[in-house]
Amino acid sequence: MAKAKTQYTCTECGASAPKWQGQCPGCGQWNTLVETIAESGGAGGHRYASLAASGRVQRLAEINPREEPRQPTGIEEFDRVLGGGLVQGGVVLIGGDPGIGKSTLLLQALSRLAEAGQPVLYVSGEESGEQVALRARRLQLPMGHLQLLAEIGLEKILAVLNAEKPAVAVIDSIQTMYSDALQSAPGSVAQVRECAAQLTRLAKQSGICIILVGHVTKEGALAGPRVLEHIVDTVLYFEGDAHSSFRLIRAVKNRFGAVNELGVFAMTDKGLRGVSNPSALFLSQHAQEVPGSCVLVTQEGTRPLLVEVQALVDTAHTPSARRLTVGLDANRLAMLLAVLHRHAGVACFDQDVFVNAVGGVRIQEPAADLAVMLAIVSSLRNKPLPPKLVAFGEVGLAGEIRPAVRGQERLREAAKLGFGCALIPRANLPKQMVKGIEVIAVDRVDQAVERLRGL
């Protein structure tokens, strides 16, 4: 079989060159030429005519969609993030820091699927078969039906997948794979894109569910071309502190389920174990009431989650006061301090402000604004908030407090965990009161700060 010809294409303008050079001949940009496979020439008109004749245009109303059957992995938290389980022909990309538990989780999932009678294949490009077997024995996983292939050549992997036809295959990792059609080294932009495209094409044609493990950059984003996240069906990120035993999996893209779903795991000596009550992880147990602490009811996908937000306000000893956040947006903190000063008369311009979300969780929704603001006021006044108080709500620049989605579900979760008071936006006031919790509705920031004096 003749080797495919390669060329170098500019990622900015699309111009091509027969060999690599530092500057693009088309747009003049530097270091934008990447290796690609050259398309074979041919009679363009006849080729397009034959393709058009074989294609079939349908009206959308004529198509009867079917619900994709799910294959649960047996790991409840993992299935939650996936949207109920794996989908036939789906392609999942999971990324995270080195050593956070990606390979461990997937080895656990494959072993359970194999025990359930599903044909599975684990393709290891980073470890030898002996290393994978040692990890499986250390985790005490059943290995009788788990198939393993230690290979990094794409063409050999595709041949084995076509021959074995497993229901689920794991590629660990996509950055170690290489195709003979390209001359660049494994892990390069061209190799990652080509290998991912070939594996995705095979998954769609054969119905094999393929899970790709991806490396991440030092900023935490998936390494390789951005197109890698576009061509797959589901993108999952592993989060968590390396010094903590808890791990979080977040779905940032899912064509078969909800995005921003969160799965919580605890790392044990026998692998990752799902946490049934994750809210307990993000709530500190104080011996007595402390200022600067407020409990937030956040929404992660379909799951309401209680997280403790801590703030420390201290006199600045430098000309410019510091603003530091962990797990929250630093720019949003600066905005909230300005709103506090303008609409509630609480000045922090000469104070260092530090805000932390307990447990290493990252809070991205704006409904955390009210809890952050209450924690700051509590720390500044050195007065603890009332016990068993929760809060949520978005704060606008005009000082208004806007509603949050699924407010009633948040209140039910807080009441279930024993919280007896909630400070929420008036628009989230439920029509039927939630049993066991007192609801205080406010419209503006100054009202919320004033209500703290009377609580």
N, C-alpha and C positions, 0 to 999 in steps of 0.2 A: 504494500500500500504506500503510495507516494505521500511524502510529508507535506502538510499544508504550508503554503507560503505565508510569511508574516510581513507586516509593514508597521510603521509607527505613525500613530494618529494623535493629533493635538486634542487635548481635552477641552480647550477653550473654543476653537473655531472649527475643528473637524478636518483641518488640512492633513494630508498624509505625506510621508517621506519614506523612501526605501530603506534607510538606515537611521539609527538614532543620532540626534544632534542636540546640542544644548538649547538652541533657540529655534522656535517654530518658524518655518519659512513663510507661513501665511500671515499670522498676526504679530509675530515678533516677540511673543511671550517666552520666558525662559522656563526650562524644566517642565514642559507640559506634554512632551511626546511620550506616549506609552505604547507598548507592543500590543498589536492586535493581529488577528488572522485575516489575511486578505481574501476578499470575496472573489470567487472564480468568475471570469468573464464569460459571456455567452450572448446569444441573440436575444437582446432584451425584449423586443416587441413580442416575439413568439413565446418567450418564457412567461411574460406577464399575461398573455392571452390564455395560455394553458392553466395558469394559476387561477385566473378569474373564472374559467369554465368549471374548475373543480370546486371553487368556493361556493357557499350557499348563504345568501342573505336571508335573515329571518326577522319577522316582527317580534318585538319584545313581548307582546301579549300572547304570541303563539307558543312561547317557551314555558314549559311546566317545570319549575324548579323543584328539587327534592331536598329533603333535609339530610345533611351529611351524617351518616352514623358515626358515633364516637367510640373510641377504644380506650377505656379508662386504664391508666397505668398502675393503679393500685395505691398510688401516693396521693392522698386527698388534696393536699395543698398544691401540688403540681398540677393536678387535674383542674383545680379551680382557676389557676392562672391561664391554662390552655383553653378554658371555656367549656370544660366537661370531659376532656380527653383528647387523644390524638385523632386526626382525620385522615382517611385513606387518600394518599396522593398529596398530602400537605407537606410543606417544607418549613421547619422551625429553626430559627437561628437563636442561639443562646450565648451570651457573652458575659464576661466578668473578670475580675482581677485574678492573677495566678494564685492557685491554692485555695480559692474560696469555696470550692466544692462542686464545680460543674461536672467533672468526670465522675465523681462519687455519686451524685444524684442520678445521672443517666445510667450508670452501671446498676444502681438499685432498681430503676424503672425497668430496664431491659430484663433483669433477672426475674422480676415479678411477672412480666409479660411472657417470658419463656416458660415459667412454671404454670401459667394459665393455658399453655398449649399454643401460643403464638410463635411463628418462626421469626427470629430476630437475628440481627448481625451487628456486632460492634467492630467498627473499623478504627484501629488505633494507628495514628501516624506519628505520635510523640513518644509512645512507650512501647516496649517489646511485649510479647505475649506473656513472658514470665512476670513482668512488672504488673500487668493487669491482673494476672492470676493471684499474685501476692496481695493486691488490694482487695480482691474479692474474698480471699480467705480471711483477711484481717477483719472485714466487715461481716464475715460469716454468712455470705450470700450463697444460695443454691446455684451451682454452676453446671448441672447435668445437661441442660438443654440450651445453654447460651453459646452461640457461635461467635468466634473471634477471627479477625483478619488483621494482621500487622502489615500495612502497605501504604505507600504514599503516591504511587503511580495512578493517575486518574483512569487511564484506559484499562488497567488490570482491575481496578475497583468496579468500574462499570460492567466489565465482563462477569465478575463474580456476582454482582447484584442481579444481572440478567439470568444467570444460571441458577442461583439459589432462590431468587424471588422471595425475600423476607417480607413480612408485613411491616416491620419497623427496622430502620438502619440508622446507626449513629456514626457520624464522621467526626473524629476527634484528632486534629482540628482542621478546618478548611484552609488555614494558613500554611499547613505542612504539605498539602497536596500540590502536585504539578502535572501538567499535561505535556506530552511529547510534541505537541503541535507548536509550542512556544519555546523560545530559547531562554527566556528570563528565568531567574531563580525562584524557587518556591517562596510564597509570601509576598511577591511583588503584586502590584495592582493588576497587571494583565493576567497573571496566573490565578489569583483569587477570583477575579471576575469570570474567567473562562471556566474554571472548575465548578464554581457555584452555578453558572448557567447550564452546564452539562448535567449536573446532578439534579437540578430543578426540572429540566426537560425530561429526564428519566423518571422522576417521581410522578409527573403529570401523565406520562404515557403508560407507565406500568402500574400505577396505584400504590407504589411503595411510599410509606411515610418516612421522610428523611429528616433527621435532626442534625444540624450543623453546629459545631462548637466554634466560636470565634474568639480571637484575642482582642484585647482592648488596649487603647493608647494610654499614656500617663494621665490624660485628661478624663479618662473613663469612658470614652466613646469607642465603638467597635472599630477595630483597625481595618484598613483596606478601603476600597472604593465605596462611595455612598450608595451606588447602585446595588450593592450586596443586600442592603436592607429593603430596597424597593422590590426586588424580584422574589423574595421569600414571602410566605404567608403570615408568619408570626415571628415577632422579635421579642425576646425576653432578656432582661438584664438582671444579673446577680448583684445584689448590694449587701453591704454589711462591713463592719469593722473587723480587721484581721485579728484584733485583740479580744474580740467578743465571740461567744459561741453561737450567736444568733445570726441567721442569714435571711435575706429578703429576696424574693423573685418578683419582678415587676414586668407586666406586659405593656410595651409601648406601641405595639402594632399587632392586630389580630384580625384576620379576615373571617374567622369563624367564631368570634366571641367578643366580649367587651374588652376595651383597652383600659389601662391603669389598674387592672386587677393586681392584687398583692397576695403573695404566698409567703408565709412565715415558717421558718425551719430553725431547729436547734441542732448544732453539730455535736454528735455524741461519738463514743468509741465504736459504735456500730453504724456509723453513717449519719445522714440527715434524717431527722424525725420531725414531722409536722407538728406545729403548735396549735392546739385547739382553741385557746383563749389568748390571742395575741395582744389584746389590750392590756393584760397584766404585765407584759414586758415593758411597756412604755409608760408605766405609772410608778413613780418612786414611792417607797414606803417611809414616810418621815415619822420620827418618834413624836414630834410636836409640829404645830403649824409654823410654816416658814414664809416670810415675805418673798415676793417675786416668783410665785409658782401658780400656774393656772392650767386647768385640764381642758383640752380642746377635743371636740368630737369631730374628727375629720372623716372624709368619705374616700375610701380607696376602691375604685371600681364599684362593685355591688356591696361592699362590706363597710359598715361604719366602724371606726376604730378610735379608741380613746388614747390620746397622747398627752403627756405632761409637757407644757412649755415653761421653761425657766428663763427668767430675766435677772440680770444683775446691773444695777445702775450705781455708779460710783463717781466721786468727784474726779474730774480730769486733772492730771498733773503735767500735761503737755499743752502747748498752745492750741493744737487741734484735737478735739475729742474723738475717741475711737468708736467705731461702729463695727461689731463683729457678730456674725451669725453662724450657727452650726445646724444644718438641716433645714434652713430657711433662706429666703432670698434677701441678700444684704441691701439691694436697692429698694426693696419694698419696706425694709425697716426704716430707712432714711425718710421715706414718704410718710410712714405712720407717725414718726416723731414730729414731722412738720404739721401734720393734721392735728396731733395732740396739742401742739403749741397754739395753733391758729384758732381752733374751735373749742378747746377745753381749757385753755390757759395753763397747761402743764408744760413748762420749759425744761428742756434737757440739753440745751446747746453747750453748756459747760460741764456735761456729764459724759463719762464713758458708759456705753450701753452694750451689753453682751447678752445675746439671746441664744438659747439652746433647746433643741427638741430631744427629749430623753430617749435613749435606746438606739440611737444611730439611724432613726427613720428620717427620710427626706419628705418634707411637707411642701407640696407644690400648689395646692389650691388656695385661692384668695380668702376662703372662709376662715382661715386661721388668723386674720387680721385682728378681730376683736379679742381673742385670747391673748395674743401677743401684746396688745395695747394694755389690757388689764394687768398682765404680769409686770409690765414696765411701771405702771402707776403704783402697783403694790410694792415693788422694790424701791421706788423713789421715796415713797412715804414711810417705808419700813414698817408696813402694816400688812399682816397676812390676809389673804382673801378668805371668805367664809369656807368652812370645810364642806366637802361634797358639793362644790359648785363647778359646773361646766359651762362653757361658752363656745359660740361659733357665730360667724357673720363676717361679711366683707365690708370694709370701710372705704368710702369714697373720698375724693379730694374736697368735696363740699361739706364733709363732716357727717354725711348720712351713713346709715348702716343698712346694707343691702342684704337680701335673703340669700340663703344657700340652698342648693338642691337637696332633695330628700330629707327635709328637716324633721319630719315625723319619725323616720327611721333612726335618725341620730338620737332623738329624745328617748325612744324605746331602748336603744342600746345603753344609754346613760342610766336609765331607770333600772335596767336589768342588772347593772353592775353596782347598784346601791347608791347612786348619786341622787340627792334630793332637791337640787335647785339648778335651774338653767337660765342663763342670760342670753337671749337670742334676739334676732331682728323681729320687728312687729309683723312683717309679712310672713314669717314662718310660724306664727301663732297657730297651733292646731285647732280645728273646729271642735274636736272632742279631746278633752284633756287627757294626757297620758297618766295612767295610774302610778302613784308613788313618786312623782316629781313635780315640784312647783316651778312654773314657767314665768319668767319676768321678761316682758317684751319692751324693747327700746327702739327709738327711731334715729337718734343721733348720738354722736360720740360724747357730748357733754352730759346727756342724760345717763349714759352708761357709767361715766365717771362719778356722777352725782349719786347714782344708785349704790355705788360701793360704800359711800359714807353711811348709808342707812342699813346696810346688811350686817 
